[in-house]
Amino acid sequence: MLKKVKRRYLALKIDCSEAPTSKEFTETVWEAISRLYGECGASQTSLSLISFDEKTKSAVLRTGHTTVDMVRTSLASITHIENKPAAVHVLTVSGTIKALHKGLKQ
C-alpha cells in the first residue's frame, strides 16, 4: 500500500534590488537544487511554486516533508537571480497553507 505524501509549505522572502518574475525565481531554485543534489535529488523534492508576489517579493513553495532540509539548503545557496544579486530567506515552514499564513501574521 502506498503511503500518503506529507507535504510542507515554505514561506519565503526574496532580497533583491529588482523583483524577479515567477519564472526566473523557479528556474533559479531548480538550478540551485540540481547544483547541490543533482537531478536525482531534485526529482525527490517534488517541489512546486504555490504562490509568488512580485510586489512584496515573497513566495510559497511546496515540498515533501523528508526533503525540507534539502530545499532550505538549496535556497540558502542562491546568491543571484538572473545576474542580479539576491538572497532567499525562509520565514516559516508549515504542514498546511492555513497554518503558514497564520504563522506569518504573528
Secondary structure, 3 states (H helix, E strand, C coil): CCCCCCEEEEEEEEEECCCCCHHHHHHHHHHHHHHHHHHHHHHHCCCEEEEEECCCCEEEEEEEHHHHHHHHHHHHCCCEECCEEEEEEEEEEECCHHHHHHHHHC
